[in-house]
Amino acid sequence: MVVGSNFGRDKHPAWSGNLLKNPEAEVSFRGRTVPVTARLLDDAERAEIWPRLLEVWPVYDRYAGRVTRQLRVFRLTPRG
């Protein structure tokens, strides 16, 4: 999961718009690059996962409280 919080700024981060237009991406973590497909979660999926995301990074709640937009949450699925 990745969250387009943009630190609670008014606009969505540019990378989240890029994923909407082209969900094929690569994620690099600890020296390993993995090709993924991103999918924006629907409202029900987002509501289900949101508490778990707050466990990992509680500040997301503060970011969400600063803006009128809904923070985009994407599920990244490894390809191939």
Number of C-alpha atoms within 10 A of each C-alpha: 13 13 16 19 24 18 17 21 14 13 14 17 17 10 11 22 13 12 16 13 9 12 17 17 16 15 12 9 8 5 6 7 10 14 15 17 17 22 17 19 16 11 10 8 12 17 11 11 13 14 13 11 18 13 10 9 10 12 15 20 16 13 16 17 12 12 15 11 14 12 22 18 23 21 16 19 15 14 11 6
